[in-house]
Amino acid sequence: MRIREIRIHRLIGATVDGGWPDGHIPEDDLHALLEVVSDQGLSGWGSVFTSSGLTAAGVEQLRPHWEGESALEPERVSERLRQSSFWQGRGGTLEHVISGIDIALWDLFGKVCGQPVSRLLGGCYRSQIKPYASLLFDEPDVLRDRLQQTVSKGFRAIKLGWRPFGRRSHTFDETLVRTARETLGPDVDLLVDAGGSEQFWPHGYKWALRTSQMLAEYDVGWFEEALPPDDIEGFIRLREHSPVPVTGGEVLTRRQSFLPWIERGALDIVQPDATKCGGISEARRIAWAAYDHNIGFVSHGWNTAIGLAADLHLAAALPVAKYVEYLTPAAYIDEILTTPFQLDDQGLLTVPDGPGLGVEVEPDALARFSGR
């Protein structure tokens, strides 16, 4: 079975606010779905954290290396794409596109084998996992209402991030965290993401250390992106002295970029995004390297239902896994599948056990979000 075609499906009209002060340009074209079609007509689906225009350009740039390739060897094919595009890529847009192709090839491989991706990754350590609802910080009254609405949907873990946290004063940051903890009570997990990958992030190690000490007072489970994403030395110091776990890595691509962070102990939990770091194949390599260094792994998942499905299979196939990220509310998660994800009464998600990713894209919804 060979790859005949790769179709790009843009997602516009319902892109979630990412929290950047000036927005993304263009803000409403931030994710795309890839459909890898085999010469026997069977398709696999992938998700790319890159605009549809860049995705289309990347697919075309890589065409000589994927056209006619095996549709049943995701790791080898995605590594060939990576190795063959060093001079044009070695991270960035082409790696994001390779990520979507890789996820789609795993989906296709699972469909041909009649097995879920998690089993093909080596076996399932769990069939359920806790999702954390991923939200932006807001003014205290708005934040309180949004948290109440989110918990009413069944979530038992919440991550809050980005503006206005870290943008005004330490006192205001504490007000936001206090509001969240008082609203959620002691039994809902609370995580905090400073958003240090924002352009021109103004804070350094001492701000991050002081903030981590405040977060510990409110039983916050981790402190994500406290520093700019290239400040590995700052992260190493922060991890050593912070009373709460330190997490990051969402903007890194390729396993080689993660190795210094893992080997030097810069993070308590590493957070690659399978829709940009290199796909399921690369995320799995990163996760096992982290595991071998006694560092946790939680996928970054600010993306789509296909990305969430990939994250669920990764979490199922790892010995230690605690969460998956669940962007909410998000139409590209809630509305593009024929059978949407559902939390059970314990606030858990079930890992799909059908062939491939175990999810099916709803054609009408896809056409609507593609602008057709």
Buried (B, 14 or more C-beta within 10 A) or exposed (E): BEBBEBEBBBBBEBBBEBBBEEEBEEBBBBBBBBBBBBEEEBBBBBBBBBBBBBBBBBBEBBEEBBEEBBBBBBBEBBBBBBEBBEEEBBBBBBBBBBBBBBBBBBBBBBBBBEBBBBBBBEEBBBBEBBBBBBBBBBEBEEBBEBBEBBBEEBBBBBBBBBBBBBBEEEEBBBBBBBBBBEBBEEEBBBBBBBBBBBEEBEBBBEBBBEBBEBBEEBEBBBBBBBBBBEBBEBBBBBBEEBEBBBBBBBBBBBBBBBBEBBEBBBBBBBBBBBBBBBBBBBBBBBBBBBBEBEBBBBBBBBBBBBBBBBBBBBBBBBEBBBBBBBBBBBBBBBBBBEEEBEBEEEBBBBBBBBBBBBBBBBEEBBEBBBEE
